[in-house]
Amino acid sequence: MGKNQDYIRKPEWLKIKINTNKSYTGLKKLMREKKLNTVCEEARCPNIHECWSERKTATFMILGDTCTRGCRFCAVKTGLPNELDWGEPERVAESVEIMGLKHVVVTAVARDDLEDGGAAVFGETVKAIRRRVPGCTVEILPSDMKGDYDSLHTLMGGEPDIFNHNIETVRRLTKKVRARAMYDRSLELLRRVKEIRPDTPTKSSIMVGLGETKEEIVEAMDDLLAHNVDIMTIGQYLQPTKKHLNVERYYHPDEFEELKQIALEKGFRHCEAGPMVRSSYHADEQVNNTSAQRRIKYMEGYESQGKELDKTNF
């Protein structure tokens, strides 16, 4: 783990703005009442206050709070998961409705103990949100499901607005950073989504600061584009505890801006890059930029049935 490595002090630009207003505290209270988990909390996301307080977005973590993998960058606890909770999809959807969220990311712990990797629960969660809040856009962020592409069809049955699966790091560092995950298997998963639903935007993310080179980052961009990925996010790796991988270096905001420009010039339809950027950072804007027409079509279909729609979410 590099215990003898000198500690690298966090730079000034990594200061986090705290905003615990009514929206934030209300959402936090609701999560506890509904016995729901969010990756915002479990993974110690630095943007939780901005997303919950200002942007009316949240990332729900379904399938429990215990992951079957032990990635060396992630703060989510690992171990033997509990039984599936089939009431979870409806509780997630109810919470989305109560809070008036305009965009939701649904992710999950890796459930390698399940034959379908949790795909059925994923699909039911998206469908439940659609029933309760048809105007809310939904992004899903699953594990690689061990490369089970039948389960991928099940998962995509919910018709998410964005399919997100993170390669997390460059090819050379994958074995060191990710547990049981394979770089090429993640790329293949993203490619197959486009085969199933060509109109669904796909997205992936990498962390920097783990010892990768600029050339390797650019190579990762090329790999994602070769597998028809539309959106890329790039953020700074932050060590969650002393047990996790050390930060090799902190990238300056100017370096992130340069990487963003490279990504856009290469052909990504959207790119978020910055020290605090995480996979779901400003995800509502990404939907607006890549799925606006699809959402409008959905709205028109809903209105044609004579149902009332809350347009404040758009």
N, C-alpha and C positions, 0 to 999 in steps of 0.2 A: 504493500500500500504506500510505500514511500514515506514511512514514519519519520525518517531522519531528514527529509527534505525541508529546507528552510521555508517558513511560512511566507507567502506572498501577500502583502497588504492590499486590500481592495482599493481601487482608485476612486477618486472623487465622483466620477460619473456613474457609479453604481449605487448611489444613495437612492432610497426608495421613498416616495411620497405616500404617507399614510393618510387615509381618509375613511374613518369609521362612521359614516353618516347613517341615517335611518335605513337607506336602501341596503347598505352593507350588513348592519346588525340584524335587520329583518330577514335577510336571506340566510344568514348564519343560524338564526334561531329556527327558521323553517327546516333547514337541513337536519337539525337535531331532532325536531319533532317528527319528521317523516322517516327518521333512521336512514338517511341517505349519506353517501360519501361523495366528496368532490376531490378531483385531482388537484384543484386549486389549493386545498388545505393539505392533503396527504403528501403531495410532492413539494410543498413549501414554495409555491409559485410567487415570485416577487411582484406580480401584477394583480394579485387578488383584490386589492383595495380599489384599483382603477376599474377593473372589469365589473366587480360587484356594485361599486358605488356610482359609477358614471356611465358605463356602456350598456348596462342591463344585459350582460351575457354571463354565462357560467359553464363550467365543464363538469358534468356529472360523471362519477366513476361507479359503474355498475359491477355486478357479479361479486360483490363483497369488497373487503378492504385488505385481503391477503393474497399476494401474488405467488404463483408457483415458481417464479424465476427470481434471481437475485442479481440484477444488473448492478454494476459497480458505480453507477452514477445516480441511482434512483433512491429516494427516501421512502418509498412505499414499502411497508413491511412484507416479509416473505414467510412462507410456511405452508401448512395444510389448510386450504380454504374450507369454508362452511358449505352447507347444502345450498342449492340454488333457491333463490327467493323469487317466485313467480309473481308476487305482488309488487315487486320493485318497479317494473315498467309503468304501472298505473300511478304509483306514488311520485315517480319522476315527472310524469306528465302533469299531474295535479299541481306539483310545485312550480312547474313552468307557467302554468295558467295563473296561479295565485300571484306570482311575482311579476307577471306581465313581461317575461323575458322575450327579447326580439330575436336572439340567436342562441342556440344551445349546442355545445359540443358534448357528445356522449362517448366516453372512453371506458376502459375497463382494465382491471388487473389481468395478467395473463392467466388463463385457466387451462393449463396443459392436462389437467385431470379430467376434463370433459371431452367427450368424443368430438363435439362440434366446436370446441373452444369458446363456447358461450354465444355462438352466432344466433341461435334462436331467440335468446333473451335480448340481444342487440336489436334484432328485427322487430320484436314486440315493443321495445321501448320507443323506437322511432315511430311505429304505427300509433302508439298511444298518444304521443305528442301531437302527431298529425290530427288525430280525432279531437283532441281538446283545444289545441291552439294551431289551427291550420295556417295562420300567418307567420308563425315562428319558423325560421329556417333551422335545419338540423345538419350538423356535421358529425360524422362518426370517426373514431380513432381506435381501431382494434389492434390486437397483436397480430402476428403472422399466422396464427392458428395452425402452426406447424406445417404450413403448406397444404392444408386441406382445402382444395378449391371447390368441392361440393358445398362445404360450409360457407364459402365466400358467396355462393349463389343465394344461400339462405339469408345471409347477412344483408345482401343488397336488395332483398325483397322489400325492405322498408323504404326504398327509394330516397336515400339521403341526398341532401343538396351538395355536400362535399364528402369525398372519401379521403381520409387522412391516415397515412401509415408512415412512421418515421424510421429512416435509416440510422438516425442518431449521430453517426460519426462517419469518418472516411473508411474505405475498405481495409486499409492496413490495421486500423485500431479496433475494428469490430469485435474481434475475439476477446480483446482486453476489456472493452467497455460493456458489451452486451452479453447476457447470459442465454445460451442456447439459440440465440438468433443468428441468422446468416444474412450477410449483405446481399447476395444474389437472390436469396429467397424473398427478401423484402421487395427487391426490385420487380421480381416476377409477380408478386401479389399485386403491386400497383399496375403492372401492365395488364393483368387479367381483368381488373376492374373495368378498364376501358373496353375490353372485349364484351363484357357483360352489359355495360351501360356506357356507350361512347359519349353521351352527353353529360355524364357526371364528372365534374372537375375533380382531379386527384391532386394530392398535396403531400409533401414530405418535409422533414426538418432535420437539421444537423446542429450539434453544439460545437463550438470552437473553444480552444484553450486546453485541449487534452494532449497536445503534442503533434497535431497535424501540421502539414505545410500548406501554403497557399495553392501550390500545384495540385495537392491532393483534394483540396476543397473544389477547385475548378473541375477536376476529374469527376468528383461526386455530382456536380451540376450536370456534366455531360451524360453521366450514367442515368440520372433521373430523366433528363430530356429524351434519351434514347428509349425510355420506357413510358413515354407520353405523359409525364407528370406536368401539370399546369402551374402549380403554386409551390413556392419554396420559402421556408423560413429559416433564418440563421440567428442563433443566439449564443450568448456567453455561458459556458458551463460554470456553475457555482457549486462548490463542494458542500453537500448538505450536512455531513457529519465527518468527524475525523476518521471514521471507518471507510469512507468512500474515497474514490480516486482524487488525487491532488490536482489542483489547478496548475497547469504548466505555465500559463501566462494569460494576462487579460488583454483583450483586443481593444484598441481605441475606437470611439464612435466613427472616426474618419475611415478606419479600416472596414467597419461594417458597411458604411456608405459605399465604399469602393466595391465590396463583394455584392451588394445589392445591384449596383449598376452593371457589373459583369453578368449577373444572373438575368437581368432584364434584356441586356444586349444579346445574350445567347438565345433568348426566346421564351423564357418563363412569362406567363401572362400576368403574374403578380408575385412580388417578393417583399417580405418583411425581414429586415436585418437590423440588429442593434443589440447592445449589451443585455437589455432586459427582455428581449423578444423570446417568446416561447411558442410552441406549436400552435396554440389557440389564440395568440396575441392578435388583437384587432380582427378576429375571425369574421365578425359581422361585416367588415369592410370588404373582406375577400369574397364573401358571398355576393355582395353588391356588385363587385367588379366582374365576377365570373358566372353568376347564376341568376342575374336580374330577370332575364327573359323567362327563364324556367319558373321563377317564383311568381311573376306576373301571370303566367299562364295558369298556374295553380290557383291563384286568387280569383281569376275570372271564372274558373271552373267551379269554385266554391260559391261564388256569388250567383252563378247561373242556377244553383239549386235553391235560391231564395233564402239563403241563410245570412244572418247578420255577421259582419266581420269587423273586428276592431282594427281600424287602420292606423292607430297610434303606433303600432309596432313597425311601420314601414317608413 
